[in-house]
Amino acid sequence: MDQTQDELEMRLQQFSRTEKYHRFSHNYPNLVLTYGALFLAQQTGFWLMDAIGSHQVNPKVRQCEYQAWTLRVDPQKSALLVCADFDNRVLMTQNIDYTDFPLAKITLLVEPEGNYRVILLPSEH
């Protein structure tokens, strides 16, 4: 977790496709991570993946198979997490009072794969 924003962004760009999915929580057995999403969680903490998982019970989110999740962190270290469908219709938002997330902005995708929903980086799509 000691890398700079630029180093982390550069390392995240190296991920494309994935050969294996990774479960990250017993609380969300049908939600899995790609290598890139797992790397992000290992570097920044799993709280963002947990937040995405916790919102899968929201009916608007659950009904949307293809989701785009964007976290925007402001200079005061508060953040806004937004889930939208692939037509950019906002499904839900969550204000986060404080975060030490190192990037000013990150987007993750959630897509169906068999019985699972996969969290992935856009470069892995």
Backbone torsions as a table, in degrees:
resi	resn	phi	psi	omega
1	MET	NA	6.6	-176.3
2	ASP	-95.4	13.7	-179.5
3	GLN	-87.6	156.9	179.8
4	THR	-77.1	167.6	177.7
5	GLN	-57.9	-45.5	-179.3
6	ASP	-62.8	-42.2	178.9
7	GLU	-63.1	-43.8	-180.0
8	LEU	-65.0	-45.2	178.8
9	GLU	-60.1	-40.2	179.4
10	MET	-65.1	-42.8	179.9
11	ARG	-67.4	-36.6	179.4
12	LEU	-65.9	-31.7	-179.8
13	GLN	-67.3	-15.8	-177.8
14	GLN	-79.1	-9.2	-177.1
15	PHE	-90.3	129.8	173.2
16	SER	-146.2	131.9	-176.6
17	ARG	55.1	173.2	177.0
18	THR	-151.1	150.0	-179.9
19	GLU	-99.5	-17.3	-173.6
20	LYS	-148.4	143.6	176.0
21	TYR	-100.7	153.4	-176.1
22	HIS	-125.7	125.3	171.9
23	ARG	-75.6	142.2	-177.9
24	PHE	-122.1	-11.2	-177.7
25	SER	-157.2	137.5	173.8
26	HIS	-69.7	-18.7	178.9
27	ASN	-70.2	-23.8	-177.1
28	TYR	-130.3	70.8	-173.2
29	PRO	-64.7	-21.4	-179.4
30	ASN	-99.8	9.4	179.3
31	LEU	-113.5	122.6	-176.6
32	VAL	-127.8	163.5	-177.5
33	LEU	-115.3	146.9	169.0
34	THR	-80.5	175.4	176.5
35	TYR	-57.6	-43.7	-178.1
36	GLY	-65.2	-44.6	178.6
37	ALA	-65.7	-38.3	176.9
38	LEU	-63.7	-44.5	177.8
39	PHE	-58.4	-46.6	178.5
40	LEU	-57.4	-46.9	-179.2
41	ALA	-63.9	-39.8	179.0
42	GLN	-65.5	-32.6	-178.4
43	GLN	-82.4	-28.9	-171.6
44	THR	-119.7	-5.5	-175.1
45	GLY	99.7	152.8	-174.6
46	PHE	-86.2	4.7	-174.4
47	TRP	-62.5	-34.7	-179.9
48	LEU	-67.5	-40.8	177.0
49	MET	-64.7	-39.6	176.6
50	ASP	-63.3	-40.1	178.7
51	ALA	-62.6	-45.6	178.3
52	ILE	-61.3	-43.6	178.8
53	GLY	-62.1	-41.2	-177.2
54	SER	-66.3	-26.9	-179.1
55	HIS	-85.9	-3.5	179.4
56	GLN	-68.6	-14.5	176.6
57	VAL	-82.9	-15.8	176.6
58	ASN	-63.4	124.3	-175.9
59	PRO	-54.8	-39.6	179.7
60	LYS	-64.9	-39.5	-179.9
61	VAL	-73.3	-47.5	-177.2
62	ARG	-57.9	-37.2	-178.3
63	GLN	-75.0	-13.8	-177.9
64	CYS	-96.3	112.0	-178.3
65	GLU	-70.0	-37.7	-177.5
66	TYR	-109.6	114.7	-174.2
67	GLN	-122.7	143.0	172.3
68	ALA	-116.4	120.8	-178.7
69	TRP	-109.7	122.9	179.9
70	THR	-121.9	127.9	174.5
71	LEU	-108.7	124.3	176.4
72	ARG	-117.3	122.3	-178.7
73	VAL	-106.7	127.6	179.6
74	ASP	-90.9	169.5	-177.4
75	PRO	-60.0	-24.4	178.6
76	GLN	-82.6	3.0	177.3
77	LYS	73.6	18.1	166.4
78	SER	-94.0	166.7	-174.2
79	ALA	-147.8	164.3	174.6
80	LEU	-128.3	125.6	175.8
81	LEU	-105.1	124.1	-177.3
82	VAL	-124.5	133.1	172.6
83	CYS	-110.6	128.1	177.7
84	ALA	-131.8	158.4	172.9
85	ASP	-81.6	178.3	-175.7
86	PHE	-74.2	-3.8	171.7
87	ASP	-98.1	12.9	179.1
88	ASN	66.1	22.5	171.9
89	ARG	-83.3	123.6	-178.0
90	VAL	-71.3	128.1	179.1
91	LEU	-97.4	-34.0	178.4
92	MET	-167.5	158.4	174.1
93	THR	-134.3	152.4	175.7
94	GLN	-138.2	124.6	173.1
95	ASN	-82.5	136.8	178.7
96	ILE	-119.5	117.5	-174.1
97	ASP	-64.1	-38.8	-179.7
98	TYR	-149.6	140.2	172.5
99	THR	-149.0	149.0	172.4
100	ASP	-103.1	18.5	179.0
101	PHE	-56.0	129.6	-169.8
102	PRO	-79.2	-13.9	-178.3
103	LEU	-100.8	146.1	177.4
104	ALA	-71.3	-28.2	-179.5
105	LYS	-155.9	140.5	173.4
106	ILE	-145.1	142.0	173.6
107	THR	-120.1	133.6	174.3
108	LEU	-122.3	151.2	177.9
109	LEU	-111.5	152.0	171.2
110	VAL	-125.6	125.3	-177.5
111	GLU	-135.2	152.7	177.7
112	PRO	-77.3	146.5	172.9
113	GLU	-149.7	98.2	-175.9
114	GLY	62.7	-126.3	179.6
115	ASN	-86.5	3.2	-175.0
116	TYR	-110.9	162.4	164.5
117	ARG	-114.9	131.3	-173.1
118	VAL	-108.5	128.5	171.0
119	ILE	-92.6	126.3	-176.8
120	LEU	-143.1	160.9	172.6
121	LEU	-77.2	150.7	176.5
122	PRO	-55.0	-33.3	179.3
123	SER	-69.1	-14.4	179.0
124	GLU	-95.7	0.1	-177.7
125	HIS	-72.8	NA	NA
